[in-house]
């Protein structure tokens, strides 16, 4: 969502759903996520993520 904030906003404006959503059309902005409310800004810090500790892959039959 933070990455999408770098792209043009094509979401809810003036309380109205966007035409691309209502008409089941592809988005033109290049965004991947859609939310009726903005939770992050384009300069919001990224949160840590990933796997913790050693990871083992076991193969079984």
N, C-alpha and C positions, 0 to 999 in steps of 0.2 A: 504494500500500500504506500510505503514511503517512496519507493521507486516510481510508482505511477503518478505521484504528485509532481514529478519533474515534467510530465506531459500535459498537454492542454486539457482543461476540464470539460467533459462532455456529459456531465451528470445532471442532477436535479437543479433547475433554475426557476426562481420565482414560484416555488412550490409545485412545479410541473415536471412530470417524468419526461426524459428525453425521447425525441421522435424515433431514434434508432432502436430504442428498447420497445416502445409501443408497436412499432411496425416490424419487429423481429428481423432487423437488419444488422449487418456487422458494424462494429464501432469504427469510427474514422480516426480517433485520437491515438490509437496504439496502446491504450491502457488494458490491463488484464483483469483488474478487480473493479467491482461496482458496489458502492454502499450509498444509501441515501443521505448519509451524514459523513463529514470528514473527521477522521480520528487522528490523523497525523498531518504535519506540515512537511514541505519538501526538505527542510533542514532539521527534522526530528532525528535524534540519534538512533542508530540501529541497535536492536537488542541482541545480546549474545545468544547463539544457538549452536547446535551440533551435538555430536555424540560425546558422552563422558566416559572416561576410562578406556582400557583396551577393548577392542572389538574382536571377537572370534567368529569365524564362519565355520560351521560344522556341516559336513555332508553326510547324509545317511541314506540308506536304501529303503 
